[in-house]
Amino acid sequence: MYFHNFFQSIAKRYRHGWVFETGMSNEASRGARRKKSLVALHWSGRPCNSWLAPGAEPGSPEYFERTEAERHRLEPFVARFARYQDWKGKSVLEVGCGIGFDLCQFARSGARAVGVDLTAAGAALSTQRLRHHHAPGQALVADCEQLPFVDATFDFVYSWGVIHHTPDTDKAAREIVRVVKPGGQVTVMIYNRRSLVALQAYLVYGLLKGRPLRRIAEIIATHLESPGTKAYTVREARGLFPSLEDVSITSVVTPYDLRIGRNRYLPHWVGSIMPQSLGYFMVIQGKKPRLERSLSESVIDAA
């Protein structure tokens, strides 16, 4: 009953809709919408990791089992950061749930899990995965720059490889902090610009194309995944979440850093001898200050 009431309250908030001002001119707002529509079009046609089960019908039991097994094989380190079991009985939001791997794991571990995705395709597949596992979670269509929840709703907000795709990543980061409770925790993975993947992209789309001065940021935005994809340095990543405390940033060498062909990778052990600072995945973890501390600090600052 507790889970049911929680999801009913989330659904009510979502249906009523929370309207946010963009603060942009009409022209800038139209430009942002165009960029976001291109991102949505990309991921609607090819939801993240949907290619891990070639030949399987999307939404079928075979599809869910194969994509889950392959994702765990390629990214076994995700569980170390998601800490699924830690959130039993807690409210969890996944920003950008894709086809529902982590959302489902949170729900199966006993969390009151809600996921949002920019695309109807992602939300639908996440919902189907939850049903496949008889897990009591919920997936909604929503924009990470305008999360449809009131302030301080969730104990944990998690996002794995998502907000670097949205045009205004800074705004998405602020939204994540807004909806987490004081004392709640945040885990966000974004791409590392000083990674082996970024170096590979520079070699292929810069140096080997006779354009050695081409910026890595431009190459990533043009050639890696959806249009406008961004990657960050450690300093820039920290700057996305200035209000969090106890912030840690961990880079992880991934199979994608060790790619030697479209579907060919160096053995996993090679990653263990690579400097982790060169990993493509950069994981930001932090805690939202408790209200009492925030107020006391404000008084001190004002004095």
N, C-alpha and C positions, 0 to 999 in steps of 0.2 A: 504493500500500500504506500509506503514511504517513497519508493522509486516511482510509482504511478503518479503520485501528487507532484513530485519534482518535475517529471516530464510534462505533466499537464501545465504547470506554471511556465515552463520554458516555451511550450507551444503557444500559450496565451500571449506571452510577450512577443513571440515571433509573429503571430498573426496580426497583432495590433500594429506592428511595425514601428520602428524607431527611426525618425527622420533626422538626418544630420546635414548641416550646412557644409558645402564644400569650401567656401571661402575663396572661390576662384571666380575670375571673370568668365563670361559666357564662352568666349573663345577658348580659354584654357580648360574650362570644364568639358567642352566638346572634344578637345584634344585628348584629355585624360580618358574620356569614355571610349574614344576610338581605340586607344592603346589597350584598354581593358577588354574591349570586345575581341581584339585579336588574341589576347591571352586566353579568353574563354573559348574562342573558336578552336585554338590549338588543343587545349586539354579536353574539350568536349569530343573531339574526333579521336583523341588518343589519351585516355585517362592514364595518369602516371602508373607505371608498372603493369598496365594491362597487357603488355607484350610478353610478360613472363610465362604465359600459357598459350603458345601458338597452337591454333587449331581447336582450342576449347571454346565452346559457346559462352560468351560473357553472361554471367549470372547463373551459370550451371554449377552443380556441386563439384564437377571436375575442375572448372575454372577457379573456384574459390580454393580448393585444396592445392592445386598446382601452383597458383600464384603465391599462396602463403608459404609453401615449402621453398619455392625458389627465392622469395624475398628473404626468408630466414637464412638461406644458404649464402646469399650475396652480402647481406647486411646483418650479421649476427650480433654486432655491437649495439644495435638500436635499443635492445632491452636494457642495456646498462644505463642508458639515459632516460628511457621512458619509465622504468621502475613500476611496471604495471601493478604489481602486488601491493605497492605502498599506498595505493589510492582506493583500496577497498572501503566502501561506505562514504567516499568523498565525491564531490562534484568535479568533473573533469571536462574541459572543452578542448577538442582538437580543431585547430584552425587549418583548414585544407585537408580534409580527411581522405581525398582521392577515392580509391576503391575499398577503403575501410580496414586495412590491415591493423593499424594501431588502435583505431576506434573500437574495433571488435575485441582486441586484447584487453583494453581497459574495461570494457563491459563484462567480458567473461571473467575478469579478475575481481568483479564486485563493485567497480566504480559506477557512479551515476554519470554515464558518459554521453556527451553530446558532441556531434561533429558538424562542422559547416564546410561547404565547398562552393566555389564560384559556379560550378557547372551542375546542371540537373543530372548529367550522366554520372558524375562522381557521387552525388547524394543518393541516387537510385541504387548504384552498385553497393554503396556502403550499407544502405538499408537492407538490401537483399542478403549481403554477407551476415549482418546481424541476425536476420531471420534464419539463415542457414544454420547458424550456431545456437539458435534460440537464446540470443543475448539481448537483454533489455536496454538497448541504447537507442539513440535517435540521431538522424542525419538530416540536415536542412540545407537549402540553397541560400547562401549569403555571401556578401563581399567582406573580405578581411579588413578592408579599410573602413567599413561601417558595420561593425558587429551588432546584431539585433538583440542585445541584452543590456540590462541596466548595469550600473556600476557595481563592482564587487560581488559578482554572482558565483564565481568558481574558485575552488581550492587550488586547482592546478590548471594552467593553460599551456598547451603543448602544440608545437607546430614543427613539422619535419620537412624541410626543403620546399617551402611554399612562399613565404613573404618576399623573397628576392624576385619573384615573378610579377608581383603587382606593381603598377606604375609608381605609387607613393608608398614605398616600403617604410619610411619613417612614420607615416600615419598608421599603417598596419601595426607597427610596434607599439605605438601609443594606445591603440585600441586593445591590444593584448594586455597591457598593464592596467588599463581602465577596468576591464571586466574581471580581473583576478582580485580576490579578497585581500585586504591588508593581512600580511603574514603568509599569504599564499605564494606558490612557487610557479616559475616560468621556465620552460625549456624550449628553445627555438634553434633549429638548425638552418643555417644559410651557407652559401657557397664561399669558398676561400679563393681569393684572387691570386694568392701566391701558392698555388698548388700544382701538382703534376698534371692534373687535367687541364688547367689553364695554360701550362707550358706546352702540352700537346696541341691545344687549340692554336696557340701562337705559331708553332712550327708549321701546322697544316695550312692555316688561313692567313698567316702573315709571312713568315720567312720563305716557305716554299712557293708562295704566290708572288714572290718578288716585292713584298711590302714589309720590309723589316721594321719600319717605323710605325706600323699600325698598332694602336693601343689595344692591350688585352681586354679592357673593359668594352671596347667597341666590338671586338671579335666575339666575346661571350654574348653580348646583347643581340648580335646578328645571327650567330650560328649555333648556339647551344640552347636547345629546347625552345620554349615559347619566345616570341619577339620581346626584346627589352629585358631579358634575364640579366641580373646583376650578381656580382661577386664582391667580397669585401676583404679588407685587411682586418687584423685583430683590433686595431685602434678604431676603425670605422664601425666594426661590429659592436664594440663596447659603447660607442656613441649612440647607437640605436636605442639603448635602454639606460639612459642616464639616471633614472629615478630608482632603479633596482639596487638592492644591497647584496653583499656577499656574492658578487658576480664572478663566475669562472667561465673561461673560454677554452674549449678543448677542440683541437683539430684531429681528425681521424683519417688515416689512409684507407681508401676504399678500393674495391675491385676496379672501379672506373679510373682510378689513378694508375692502375696496372694493366690497362687495356692495350692489347697489341693487335687487335683486329675488331671488326664489328661485333662479333660474339666470342672473342678469344681473350683470355686474361692470363697474366702470369700467376703462378701458384700463390696461395694465400700467405705462405711463409715469407715470400719476398716483401710483402707489406710490413711484416714485423721487423725487418731490418732497415726499413726506410724511416727517415725522420718524420715523426707524426705531424710536425708543423707544416709539412708539404701535402697533407691530406686535403681532399676536395671538400669534405664536410667539416664545417665549423659549428660547434654546438655551444650556444650561450645558455647558461643557467644562472638564475638569480631569484631573489625573494623580494616581494613588495613590502616596504616598511609597514609595520603595524601603525594603526591610526594614532595611538597614544604617542609613539615616538615621533611620528611625522609632525604632530601638533607641537610637541615640546621643542623640536628642532626649529620649527617656524618661529616660535616665541624667542628662542635664542638668537636666530638670524635677525629678527626684527629689532631686538635690543642692540 
